[in-house]
Amino acid sequence: MTPETRSQALRRLKIISGQVQALQKQIEDGRYCMEVLDLSLSIQKALRSLDGVVIEGHLRTHVVQQMTGGEEERAIKELVKLYKVQGPADG
């Protein structure tokens, strides 16, 4: 992971951490379900955004190195595994 990617990921994680703490407080306080769901969905979206930062960093560094360094099969297997876990992007 490049220093820039690490910095972006950590910044996003700090935000997500605050959101998770707020979500816990909402539940402890018995807040209205729709408010809880709204924040929960926002956290999920933020996590997907974090995934995107990490994936892009991986593609720009490790995958390029693997593809140019004779490890094409490893790169393909990793990306196929990710695709199977994540599934196709919503259109």
VEXDREN-241089 format. One record per residue (C-alpha): residue number from 1; x negated, y negated, z negated. Coordinates in nm, 3 decimals, always signed. Layout:
@banu NUM; u X; v Y; w Z
...
END
This chain:
@banu 1; u +0.000; v +0.000; w +0.000
@banu 2; u -0.141; v -0.337; w +0.094
@banu 3; u -0.172; v -0.608; w -0.171
@banu 4; u +0.100; v -0.809; w +0.006
@banu 5; u +0.339; v -0.513; w +0.012
@banu 6; u +0.263; v -0.437; w -0.353
@banu 7; u +0.333; v -0.799; w -0.445
@banu 8; u +0.664; v -0.801; w -0.257
@banu 9; u +0.768; v -0.469; w -0.411
@banu 10; u +0.683; v -0.580; w -0.764
@banu 11; u +0.870; v -0.908; w -0.719
@banu 12; u +1.179; v -0.720; w -0.604
@banu 13; u +1.148; v -0.469; w -0.888
@banu 14; u +1.143; v -0.748; w -1.146
@banu 15; u +1.466; v -0.882; w -1.001
@banu 16; u +1.621; v -0.534; w -0.994
@banu 17; u +1.513; v -0.473; w -1.353
@banu 18; u +1.696; v -0.788; w -1.463
@banu 19; u +2.003; v -0.680; w -1.270
@banu 20; u +2.001; v -0.336; w -1.433
@banu 21; u +1.977; v -0.494; w -1.778
@banu 22; u +2.269; v -0.721; w -1.692
@banu 23; u +2.468; v -0.420; w -1.569
@banu 24; u +2.404; v -0.236; w -1.894
@banu 25; u +2.523; v -0.541; w -2.089
@banu 26; u +2.837; v -0.565; w -1.876
@banu 27; u +2.921; v -0.204; w -1.954
@banu 28; u +2.842; v -0.243; w -2.325
@banu 29; u +3.063; v -0.552; w -2.336
@banu 30; u +3.350; v -0.372; w -2.163
@banu 31; u +3.356; v -0.608; w -1.865
@banu 32; u +3.615; v -0.575; w -1.591
@banu 33; u +3.546; v -0.277; w -1.365
@banu 34; u +3.526; v -0.480; w -1.046
@banu 35; u +3.258; v -0.704; w -1.199
@banu 36; u +3.058; v -0.395; w -1.298
@banu 37; u +3.098; v -0.245; w -0.953
@banu 38; u +3.000; v -0.570; w -0.784
@banu 39; u +2.673; v -0.584; w -0.976
@banu 40; u +2.609; v -0.211; w -0.930
@banu 41; u +2.651; v -0.243; w -0.554
@banu 42; u +2.419; v -0.544; w -0.552
@banu 43; u +2.155; v -0.337; w -0.731
@banu 44; u +2.193; v -0.057; w -0.478
@banu 45; u +2.149; v -0.306; w -0.194
@banu 46; u +1.839; v -0.447; w -0.364
@banu 47; u +1.694; v -0.096; w -0.397
@banu 48; u +1.754; v -0.032; w -0.027
@banu 49; u +1.575; v -0.358; w +0.046
@banu 50; u +1.283; v -0.244; w -0.170
@banu 51; u +1.277; v +0.084; w +0.023
@banu 52; u +1.256; v -0.115; w +0.345
@banu 53; u +0.953; v -0.310; w +0.221
@banu 54; u +0.774; v +0.011; w +0.118
@banu 55; u +0.864; v +0.194; w +0.440
@banu 56; u +0.745; v -0.093; w +0.656
@banu 57; u +0.419; v -0.107; w +0.462
@banu 58; u +0.376; v +0.268; w +0.504
@banu 59; u +0.440; v +0.249; w +0.877
@banu 60; u +0.197; v -0.040; w +0.927
@banu 61; u -0.083; v +0.126; w +0.730
@banu 62; u -0.073; v +0.498; w +0.662
@banu 63; u +0.127; v +0.607; w +0.964
@banu 64; u -0.092; v +0.404; w +1.200
@banu 65; u -0.403; v +0.556; w +1.040
@banu 66; u -0.257; v +0.906; w +1.064
@banu 67; u -0.154; v +0.864; w +1.428
@banu 68; u -0.492; v +0.725; w +1.533
@banu 69; u -0.693; v +0.954; w +1.306
@banu 70; u -0.580; v +1.293; w +1.429
@banu 71; u -0.310; v +1.349; w +1.167
@banu 72; u -0.013; v +1.305; w +1.397
@banu 73; u +0.166; v +1.615; w +1.266
@banu 74; u +0.142; v +1.491; w +0.906
@banu 75; u +0.289; v +1.153; w +1.003
@banu 76; u +0.573; v +1.319; w +1.193
@banu 77; u +0.654; v +1.557; w +0.906
@banu 78; u +0.662; v +1.271; w +0.654
@banu 79; u +0.891; v +1.059; w +0.872
@banu 80; u +1.123; v +1.351; w +0.948
@banu 81; u +1.144; v +1.429; w +0.575
@banu 82; u +1.227; v +1.066; w +0.500
@banu 83; u +1.491; v +1.060; w +0.773
@banu 84; u +1.653; v +1.377; w +0.640
@banu 85; u +1.668; v +1.238; w +0.285
@banu 86; u +1.776; v +0.887; w +0.384
@banu 87; u +1.992; v +0.974; w +0.682
@banu 88; u +2.048; v +0.753; w +0.984
@banu 89; u +2.090; v +0.381; w +0.935
@banu 90; u +2.445; v +0.248; w +0.947
@banu 91; u +2.522; v +0.096; w +1.285
END
